Amino acid sequence: MRKSSVVLALLTAALYPCILGSSAVAQTSKSMVVSYKDDIATLDPAVGYDWQNWPAIKMVFDALLDYKPGTTVLEPRIAAAMPSISDGGKSYTFKLRTDVKFSNGRTLVAADVKYTLERILDPKTKSPGAGFFSDIGKVTILSPSSVKITLKQPNAAFLNVLATNFAFIVPKEEVLKAGQNWGRNPIGSGPFRLKSWKIGQELVFEKNPNYYNKALPKLERVTIRVGQDPSVAYLALTRGEVDLLGDGVPPAQFLQAQANPKLKALIVSTPQVNTTYITINTQMKPFTDLRVRQALNHAIDKKKILRLINGRGLVASQVLPPNMPGFDKSFAGYDYNVTKAKALLKAAGLEQGFSTTMYTNSTDPNPRIAQSIQQDLAAVGITLELKSQAASTVIEAASTPKIAPLVWSGGMAWTQDYPDPSDFYWPILSCRSAVPGGWNWAFLCDKKLDALASSADQMVNPAQREKRLGEYRKIFSSVMAQAPWVPMFNEVRYTMRSEKLVGASTDVIDPIHYIGYERLSVK
């Protein structure tokens, strides 16, 4: 099988220049090409919520606040300055820049901020980010360039929330005009605008002439090519046809690239604020039994998984990754122990084993990792059927109650939206995210933990920072005691750039947005 795959990749690569057609010719001297296996799902900032569409959405839109490039320090963007905060941390007043325009030429005003935030909270939008903004009580327009956001209760992470993609400002008239096609016909105030989108082939973005920051973007055009196997994309990059591997360096070529000094110089790597895991649906039998979930945690050899990905990560013991505030260095987690796993299954009345299903992203190496997990579970009597599908299909199944018993999150793992531990609780482990379409794929709902997290988030005084982080350590320790996940590894992200692509490593792998397209350039 491995030989067949390599031959297919080489045949496809040989045909690839013919497939390019006029698209390759159309690239300008100030353009770049990035490749992905799967298509972008949507460019609607209120709806898009994965590592692939987030950087693309950021090309088209901008927010009140963003992070200083390469850091976790917030700074004004559409806002003219950082907000004035009053009423014990419940009121935020923003003064807006007056030189920001949407790509249709209309000036961005306070009414757009109000509409954007209220649209996120509107159930009709079906925004997976709505929970982040649930503390908003009222948005008041003070003037065309001034807006006040009043919260129901203080939220220590609220400014971080306002810097997420969900809060990218959108023009109401364009959203209403596009209707259901808005996600494929976006109009924003970001550094680029969408020029064309050939479904299943490519998206082309061009420089937005109305962008307020005349120093950005540095590129005239960005082409996101989709439907390209990562191994084929790797070969295309070595021939100068692709400038960045969106899916990262494929495992099959990783050692080859590392051994070649010329190729190794093109590799960019950085630890991700990320945890890859198996979610266990706590509402589906036999996983309603805590002992069965604990057995899974003991049954899987995580070090073997890391060997499959060439050691590109660290074994995970808990929900939070090591580079996230609140990580508990003293927490050991569940050890790999087949004897313990069998004993727990026996205690649960499942000594003879059982059969179940796990969904996995079909992009390599995820099917191979899933097969390794399948072998480990077979060793304790669990027969695992694998469903290897496109990421969007897996996400749909995982977020539908009582469809997916187990989900391998590889390629869809949780990476920070913002640098605060609340981001690893509310969207993926809370009661409000344990809903159809949500990202709490374990469907765990512990109202006591929700109350503890809400209380911790009201500690807005900087002097309470360590106390607040301590509260989150307790919350995640309690989560792990309930075993809704099998934390697997914290990824070290490796990708490859072309020789002509210029930019800091934090532009190629941005710590928040994944790729900082507006800061990249070419020789």
C-alpha positions as CSV (number, residue, x, y, z in Angstrom):
1,M,0.0,0.0,0.0
2,R,2.8,2.4,0.8
3,K,4.4,1.9,-2.5
4,S,1.1,2.5,-4.3
5,S,0.6,5.7,-2.5
6,V,4.0,7.0,-3.4
7,V,3.5,6.0,-7.1
8,L,0.2,7.8,-7.1
9,A,1.8,10.9,-5.6
10,L,4.5,10.9,-8.2
11,L,2.1,10.4,-11.1
12,T,-0.1,13.2,-9.8
13,A,2.9,15.5,-9.4
14,A,4.0,14.8,-13.0
15,L,0.5,15.8,-14.2
16,Y,0.3,18.8,-11.9
17,P,1.8,21.5,-14.2
18,C,-1.0,20.7,-16.8
19,I,-3.6,21.0,-14.1
20,L,-2.4,24.4,-13.1
21,G,-3.5,26.0,-16.3
22,S,-3.9,29.7,-16.4
23,S,-3.9,30.0,-12.6
24,A,-0.2,29.6,-12.4
25,V,0.4,32.1,-15.1
26,A,-1.8,34.6,-13.4
27,Q,0.4,34.8,-10.3
28,T,2.1,38.2,-9.9
29,S,5.7,38.8,-8.7
30,K,4.2,39.7,-5.3
31,S,2.1,36.6,-4.8
32,M,2.2,33.4,-2.9
33,V,0.5,30.0,-3.1
34,V,-0.5,27.9,0.0
35,S,-1.8,24.4,-0.4
36,Y,-4.4,22.4,1.6
37,K,-6.0,19.0,1.1
38,D,-9.5,20.1,2.1
39,D,-11.5,23.1,0.9
40,I,-12.2,26.1,3.1
41,A,-15.6,25.6,4.8
42,T,-16.7,29.3,5.1
43,L,-15.3,32.8,5.2
44,D,-18.1,34.0,7.6
45,P,-16.2,35.1,10.7
46,A,-19.2,34.4,13.0
47,V,-19.3,30.8,11.8
48,G,-15.8,29.7,10.7
49,Y,-14.0,27.9,13.5
50,D,-11.1,25.8,12.5
51,W,-7.4,26.2,12.0
52,Q,-7.8,26.2,8.2
53,N,-10.4,28.9,7.7
54,W,-9.3,31.2,10.5
55,P,-6.2,32.6,8.8
56,A,-8.1,33.0,5.5
57,I,-10.9,34.8,7.3
58,K,-8.4,37.1,8.9
59,M,-7.2,38.2,5.4
60,V,-10.7,39.6,4.7
61,F,-11.7,41.0,8.1
62,D,-10.3,42.9,11.1
63,A,-11.2,43.4,14.7
64,L,-11.3,46.1,17.4
65,L,-8.2,44.5,18.9
66,D,-5.5,42.1,17.8
67,Y,-2.2,40.8,19.1
68,K,1.1,42.4,18.6
69,P,2.7,40.1,15.9
70,G,4.4,37.1,17.4
71,T,3.2,37.8,21.0
72,T,0.1,37.5,23.2
73,V,0.0,41.2,23.9
74,L,-3.2,42.9,22.8
75,E,-3.1,46.2,20.9
76,P,-5.7,48.4,19.1
77,R,-6.6,47.6,15.5
78,I,-9.9,49.1,14.4
79,A,-10.1,50.7,17.8
80,A,-8.2,54.0,18.0
81,A,-6.9,53.0,21.4
82,M,-7.3,50.4,24.2
83,P,-10.8,50.8,25.7
84,S,-11.6,52.7,28.9
85,I,-13.0,50.2,31.4
86,S,-15.4,51.1,34.2
87,D,-18.1,49.7,36.5
88,G,-15.9,47.1,38.1
89,G,-14.9,45.6,34.7
90,K,-18.4,45.5,33.2
91,S,-18.2,48.4,30.8
92,Y,-15.8,48.9,27.9
93,T,-15.9,52.0,25.8
94,F,-14.1,52.0,22.5
95,K,-13.2,55.0,20.3
96,L,-12.9,53.8,16.7
97,R,-10.5,54.8,14.0
98,T,-12.2,57.1,11.4
99,D,-10.1,55.9,8.5
100,V,-11.2,52.3,8.3
101,K,-13.2,51.3,5.3
102,F,-14.8,48.1,4.1
103,S,-13.5,46.8,0.8
104,N,-16.7,48.1,-0.8
105,G,-15.6,51.6,0.1
106,R,-18.0,52.4,3.0
107,T,-16.5,53.7,6.2
108,L,-16.7,51.4,9.2
109,V,-18.8,52.9,12.1
110,A,-20.0,52.0,15.6
111,A,-23.2,50.6,14.2
112,D,-21.2,47.9,12.5
113,V,-19.6,46.9,15.8
114,K,-23.1,46.7,17.4
115,Y,-24.5,44.6,14.5
116,T,-21.5,42.3,14.5
117,L,-21.7,41.5,18.2
118,E,-25.5,41.1,18.2
119,R,-25.3,38.9,15.1
120,I,-23.0,36.5,16.9
121,L,-25.5,36.2,19.8
122,D,-28.5,35.7,17.4
123,P,-29.4,32.0,17.5
124,K,-30.3,32.3,13.8
125,T,-26.6,32.8,13.0
126,K,-25.7,29.5,14.7
127,S,-22.3,30.9,15.7
128,P,-20.1,28.4,17.5
129,G,-18.5,31.4,19.2
130,A,-21.8,32.7,20.7
131,G,-20.8,31.3,24.1
132,F,-17.8,33.5,24.3
133,F,-20.0,36.6,24.0
134,S,-22.8,35.5,26.3
135,D,-21.7,37.9,29.0
136,I,-22.7,40.9,26.8
137,G,-25.8,42.6,28.1
138,K,-25.9,45.6,25.8
139,V,-24.1,47.4,23.1
140,T,-24.7,51.1,22.9
141,I,-23.7,53.5,20.0
142,L,-22.4,56.7,21.6
143,S,-21.5,58.3,18.3
144,P,-20.5,57.1,14.8
145,S,-17.0,56.5,16.1
146,S,-17.7,55.4,19.7
147,V,-19.3,52.3,21.2
148,K,-19.9,51.0,24.7
149,I,-20.2,47.3,25.5
150,T,-21.8,46.5,28.9
151,L,-21.4,43.1,30.4
152,K,-23.8,41.2,32.7
153,Q,-20.8,40.3,34.8
154,P,-17.0,41.0,34.7
155,N,-15.0,38.7,32.4
156,A,-11.2,38.6,32.8
157,A,-10.8,37.3,29.3
158,F,-13.3,39.6,27.5
159,L,-10.7,41.7,25.6
160,N,-9.2,38.5,24.4
161,V,-12.6,37.5,23.2
162,L,-12.9,40.7,21.2
163,A,-9.7,39.8,19.4
164,T,-11.1,36.5,18.1
165,N,-12.2,35.9,14.6
166,F,-15.9,35.8,15.7
167,A,-15.6,39.6,16.5
168,F,-14.3,40.6,13.1
169,I,-16.5,43.5,12.1
170,V,-19.0,42.9,9.2
171,P,-21.2,45.3,7.2
172,K,-24.9,44.6,7.8
173,E,-26.1,45.5,4.3
174,E,-23.6,43.1,2.7
175,V,-24.5,40.3,5.0
176,L,-28.2,40.8,4.3
177,K,-27.6,41.1,0.5
178,A,-25.6,37.9,0.3
179,G,-27.9,35.9,2.6
180,Q,-26.9,32.3,2.8
181,N,-24.1,32.9,0.3
182,W,-22.4,35.4,2.7
183,G,-19.8,32.9,3.8
184,R,-18.6,32.6,0.2
185,N,-19.0,36.3,-0.7
186,P,-17.5,38.2,2.2
187,I,-16.9,41.9,2.4
188,G,-14.6,43.1,5.2
189,S,-12.1,45.8,6.3
190,G,-9.1,43.5,6.3
191,P,-5.8,43.7,4.3
192,F,-7.2,41.5,1.5
193,R,-10.4,40.9,-0.4
194,L,-11.7,37.7,-1.9
195,K,-11.3,37.9,-5.7
196,S,-12.6,34.4,-6.7
197,W,-13.4,31.0,-5.2
198,K,-13.5,27.9,-7.4
199,I,-15.1,25.3,-5.1
200,G,-12.7,22.3,-4.6
201,Q,-9.9,24.1,-6.5
202,E,-8.7,27.4,-5.2
203,L,-9.5,30.7,-3.5
204,V,-7.7,33.8,-4.7
205,F,-7.3,36.9,-2.5
206,E,-6.0,40.2,-3.6
207,K,-4.8,43.3,-1.8
208,N,-7.6,45.5,-0.5
209,P,-6.9,49.0,-1.8
210,N,-9.1,50.5,1.0
211,Y,-7.1,49.0,3.8
212,Y,-6.3,51.7,6.4
213,N,-2.7,50.5,7.1
214,K,-0.9,51.4,3.8
215,A,2.2,49.4,4.9
216,L,0.2,46.2,4.7
217,P,-0.3,43.7,3.2
218,K,3.1,43.2,1.6
219,L,1.7,40.8,-1.0
220,E,-0.5,41.7,-3.9
221,R,-2.2,38.2,-4.1
222,V,-2.6,35.0,-2.1
223,T,-3.8,31.8,-3.7
224,I,-5.1,29.0,-1.5
225,R,-5.0,25.9,-3.5
226,V,-7.2,23.1,-2.2
227,G,-7.7,19.4,-3.1
228,Q,-4.0,18.8,-3.1
229,D,-2.6,15.8,-1.2
230,P,0.0,16.9,1.3
231,S,2.7,14.7,-0.3
232,V,1.9,16.2,-3.7
233,A,2.0,19.7,-2.3
234,Y,5.4,18.9,-0.8
235,L,6.8,17.9,-4.2
236,A,5.2,21.0,-5.7
237,L,7.0,23.2,-3.1
238,T,10.4,21.6,-3.9
239,R,9.8,22.6,-7.5
240,G,8.8,26.2,-6.6
241,E,5.1,25.8,-7.4
242,V,3.9,26.2,-3.8
243,D,5.2,28.6,-1.2
244,L,3.7,27.2,2.0
245,L,2.4,23.8,3.1
246,G,-0.9,24.5,4.8
247,D,-1.2,21.0,6.2
248,G,2.4,21.0,7.4
249,V,5.3,18.7,6.4
250,P,3.7,15.3,5.6
251,P,5.1,12.5,7.8
252,A,6.2,10.4,4.8
253,Q,8.6,13.2,3.8
254,F,9.6,14.5,7.2
255,L,12.8,12.5,7.7
256,Q,13.8,13.1,4.1
257,A,13.4,16.8,4.5
258,Q,15.3,16.8,7.8
259,A,18.2,14.9,6.2
260,N,18.5,17.3,3.3
261,P,20.3,20.6,4.4
262,K,18.7,22.6,1.6
263,L,15.2,21.4,2.5
264,K,15.8,21.5,6.3
265,A,16.6,25.2,6.0
266,L,13.0,25.7,4.6
267,I,11.3,24.0,7.6
268,V,9.7,26.3,10.2
269,S,8.6,24.8,13.5
270,T,7.2,26.0,16.8
271,P,5.4,24.5,19.8
272,Q,1.7,25.0,19.4
273,V,-0.6,26.0,22.2
274,N,-2.5,22.9,21.4
275,T,-3.8,19.6,22.7
276,T,-4.7,16.7,20.5
277,Y,-7.0,14.1,22.1
278,I,-9.7,11.5,21.7
279,T,-13.1,12.7,22.8
280,I,-15.3,10.1,24.5
281,N,-19.0,10.7,24.2
282,T,-20.2,10.6,27.8
283,Q,-23.8,10.3,26.7
284,M,-23.3,7.0,24.7
285,K,-23.1,3.6,26.3
286,P,-20.8,2.1,27.5
287,F,-19.0,5.4,27.9
288,T,-21.6,6.6,30.3
289,D,-19.6,4.5,32.8
290,L,-16.6,6.4,34.2
291,R,-14.6,3.2,34.5
292,V,-14.8,2.6,30.8
293,R,-13.6,6.1,30.0
294,Q,-10.8,5.6,32.5
295,A,-9.9,2.3,30.9
296,L,-9.5,4.0,27.5
297,N,-7.1,6.5,29.1
298,H,-4.9,3.6,30.4
299,A,-5.1,1.5,27.3
300,I,-3.4,3.8,24.7
301,D,0.3,4.0,24.2
302,K,0.9,7.7,23.6
303,K,4.6,7.4,23.1
304,K,4.0,5.0,20.2
305,I,1.7,7.6,18.6
306,L,4.5,10.2,18.9
307,R,6.8,7.9,17.1
308,L,4.3,7.7,14.2
309,I,4.6,11.5,13.8
310,N,8.4,11.5,14.1
311,G,8.4,12.8,17.6
312,R,6.7,16.1,16.6
313,G,5.1,16.7,20.0
314,L,5.0,16.0,23.7
315,V,2.9,13.4,25.6
316,A,-0.1,15.2,27.0
317,S,-1.3,14.5,30.5
318,Q,-4.2,16.9,30.8
319,V,-6.5,19.3,28.9
320,L,-4.2,22.4,29.0
321,P,-0.9,22.4,27.0
322,P,2.3,23.3,28.8
323,N,2.6,26.8,27.3
324,M,-0.9,27.9,28.4
325,P,-1.3,29.8,31.7
326,G,-2.8,27.5,34.3
327,F,-1.0,24.3,33.2
328,D,-0.5,22.1,36.2
329,K,3.1,20.8,36.2
330,S,2.3,18.5,39.2
331,F,-0.6,16.6,37.4
332,A,0.6,13.3,36.1
333,G,-2.6,12.1,34.4
334,Y,-3.4,8.5,33.5
335,D,-0.4,6.2,32.8
336,Y,-0.2,3.6,30.0
337,N,-1.2,0.5,31.9
338,V,-3.0,-2.4,30.1
339,T,-3.5,-4.3,33.3
340,K,-5.4,-1.3,34.9
341,A,-7.4,-0.9,31.7
342,K,-8.5,-4.5,31.8
343,A,-9.3,-4.4,35.5
344,L,-11.5,-1.3,35.0
345,L,-13.4,-3.0,32.1
346,K,-14.0,-6.1,34.2
347,A,-15.3,-3.9,37.1
348,A,-17.7,-2.3,34.6
349,G,-19.0,-5.7,33.5
350,L,-17.2,-5.6,30.2
351,E,-14.5,-8.3,30.7
352,Q,-15.4,-9.8,27.4
353,G,-15.0,-6.4,25.6
354,F,-17.3,-4.5,23.3
355,S,-17.4,-2.9,19.9
356,T,-17.5,0.8,19.2
357,T,-16.7,3.4,16.5
358,M,-14.1,6.2,16.2
359,Y,-14.2,9.0,13.6
360,T,-11.0,10.4,12.3
361,N,-9.8,13.0,9.8
362,S,-8.7,11.3,6.6
363,T,-5.6,13.4,6.1
364,D,-2.3,11.6,6.8
365,P,-1.1,10.7,9.4
366,N,-4.4,10.6,11.1
367,P,-5.7,7.3,9.6
368,R,-2.4,5.6,10.7
369,I,-2.7,7.0,14.2
370,A,-6.3,5.8,14.4
371,Q,-5.1,2.3,13.4
372,S,-2.5,2.4,16.2
373,I,-5.2,3.3,18.6
374,Q,-7.3,0.5,17.2
375,Q,-4.5,-2.0,17.9
376,D,-4.1,-0.7,21.5
377,L,-7.8,-1.0,22.3
378,A,-7.9,-4.5,20.7
379,A,-5.3,-5.5,23.3
380,V,-7.9,-4.9,26.1
381,G,-10.8,-6.4,24.2
382,I,-12.3,-3.4,22.5
383,T,-13.1,-3.8,18.8
384,L,-12.8,-0.4,17.1
385,E,-14.4,0.4,13.8
386,L,-12.8,3.4,12.1
387,K,-14.6,6.0,10.0
388,S,-12.0,8.0,8.1
389,Q,-13.6,11.1,6.5
390,A,-13.0,14.7,5.6
391,A,-12.5,17.0,8.5
392,S,-15.8,18.9,7.9
393,T,-17.7,15.6,7.9
394,V,-16.1,14.4,11.1
395,I,-16.9,17.8,12.8
396,E,-20.5,17.5,11.8
397,A,-20.8,14.0,13.2
398,A,-18.9,14.8,16.4
399,S,-21.1,17.8,17.2
400,T,-24.3,15.9,16.7
401,P,-25.5,14.2,19.9
402,K,-25.2,10.4,20.1
403,I,-23.6,9.9,16.6
404,A,-19.9,9.6,17.3
405,P,-18.9,7.5,20.3
406,L,-15.2,8.4,19.9
407,V,-13.4,11.1,17.8
408,W,-9.7,11.3,17.1
409,S,-9.1,15.1,17.0
410,G,-5.9,14.9,14.9
411,G,-6.0,17.7,12.4
412,M,-8.9,19.2,14.3
413,A,-7.2,19.4,17.8
414,W,-7.9,22.3,20.1
415,T,-5.5,25.2,19.5
416,Q,-5.9,28.4,21.5
417,D,-8.3,31.1,20.3
418,Y,-6.7,33.3,22.9
419,P,-4.0,32.9,25.6
420,D,-6.3,32.2,28.6
421,P,-7.3,28.9,30.2
422,S,-11.0,29.8,29.9
423,D,-10.6,29.1,26.2
424,F,-9.9,25.4,26.9
425,Y,-13.0,25.2,29.1
426,W,-16.0,27.2,27.8
427,P,-16.0,26.2,24.1
428,I,-15.1,22.5,24.5
429,L,-16.0,21.3,28.0
430,S,-18.8,23.4,29.4
431,C,-22.5,22.8,29.5
432,R,-23.2,25.7,27.1
433,S,-21.0,24.0,24.5
434,A,-22.5,20.5,25.0
435,V,-25.1,21.3,22.4
436,P,-25.8,20.3,18.8
437,G,-23.2,22.1,16.6
438,G,-21.0,22.8,19.6
439,W,-17.4,21.8,20.1
440,N,-17.9,19.8,23.4
441,W,-17.8,16.5,21.6
442,A,-17.7,14.6,24.9
443,F,-21.1,16.2,25.7
444,L,-19.9,16.5,29.3
445,C,-22.0,18.9,31.4
446,D,-20.9,19.6,34.9
447,K,-22.9,22.7,36.2
448,K,-20.7,22.9,39.3
449,L,-17.6,23.3,37.1
450,D,-19.4,25.9,35.0
451,A,-20.1,27.9,38.2
452,L,-16.5,27.6,39.3
453,A,-15.3,28.8,35.9
454,S,-17.7,31.7,35.9
455,S,-16.5,32.7,39.4
456,A,-12.9,32.6,38.3
457,D,-13.6,34.7,35.2
458,Q,-15.0,37.5,37.4
459,M,-11.5,37.9,39.0
460,V,-10.6,40.8,36.8
461,N,-8.2,42.5,39.1
462,P,-4.6,41.8,37.9
463,A,-3.7,41.1,41.5
464,Q,-6.0,38.1,41.4
465,R,-4.3,36.5,38.4
466,E,-2.5,33.7,40.3
467,K,-5.6,32.9,42.4
468,R,-7.7,32.7,39.2
469,L,-5.1,30.4,37.5
470,G,-5.3,28.2,40.6
471,E,-9.0,27.9,40.3
472,Y,-8.6,26.8,36.7
473,R,-6.1,24.1,37.7
474,K,-8.8,22.7,40.1
475,I,-11.4,22.8,37.3
476,F,-9.2,20.9,34.8
477,S,-8.2,18.4,37.5
478,S,-11.9,17.7,38.1
479,V,-12.4,17.4,34.3
480,M,-9.7,14.8,34.0
481,A,-11.1,12.8,37.0
482,Q,-14.3,12.5,34.9
483,A,-12.2,11.3,31.9
484,P,-14.2,12.8,28.9
485,W,-11.0,12.9,26.9
486,V,-7.9,10.9,26.3
487,P,-5.3,13.7,26.0
488,M,-2.7,12.4,23.6
489,F,0.0,15.0,22.7
490,N,0.8,18.7,22.5
491,E,1.9,19.3,18.9
492,V,5.1,20.9,17.7
493,R,4.0,22.3,14.4
494,Y,6.3,21.8,11.4
495,T,5.7,23.3,8.0
496,M,7.8,24.3,5.0
497,R,8.1,27.5,3.1
498,S,9.6,28.2,-0.3
499,E,12.9,29.9,-0.8
500,K,11.2,33.0,-2.0
501,L,8.8,33.4,0.9
502,V,9.9,36.1,3.4
503,G,8.7,36.5,7.0
504,A,9.4,35.8,10.6
505,S,8.7,32.3,11.8
506,T,5.8,33.7,13.9
507,D,4.4,35.0,10.6
508,V,4.6,31.6,9.0
509,I,3.2,30.0,12.1
510,D,1.3,32.7,14.0
511,P,0.7,31.8,17.7
512,I,-2.9,32.9,17.5
513,H,-4.1,33.1,13.8
514,Y,-1.9,30.2,12.4
515,I,-0.6,32.2,9.4
516,G,0.0,35.9,9.3
517,Y,-0.6,36.4,5.6
518,E,-0.6,40.2,5.7
519,R,3.0,40.2,7.1
520,L,4.4,37.8,4.6
521,S,6.2,38.9,1.4
522,V,8.3,37.4,-1.4
523,K,11.8,38.0,-2.6
